[in-house]
Amino acid sequence: MKLRFLPEVEEDVLAGYVWYETKALGLGEEFLRIFYAQARGIPNNPLVFPKVYGDFRRCLLRRFPYAMYFFIEEEQVNVIGLFHGARDPDTIQTTLRNRDEANS
């Protein structure tokens, strides 16, 4: 399967990187490393991740309290968001739907 990131995911990842890098030098780099390593692994077995909102699936990041949200379309995994675990679930669900509609 192919892996595709919506443009908004770059903003999500960058915000997490900046926040962690301001807390401790190198921590933002570790955040990026873990994010991309886990993202690359999703296409190998995307069905192992649970559906949480309709067809949106969630992959929890190791070590960091973030979740990556994606959906499967034909032979492609579409990563649509990366959100902190403390965010309101209703806000996450609304944002996912809005991003999906805007990028369809």
Secondary structure by P-SEA (a helix, b strand, c coil): cbbbbcaaaaaaaaaaaaaaaaaccaaaaaaaaaaaaaaaaccccccccccccccbbbbbbccccbbbbbbbcccbbbbcccccccccaaaaaaaaaaaaaaac
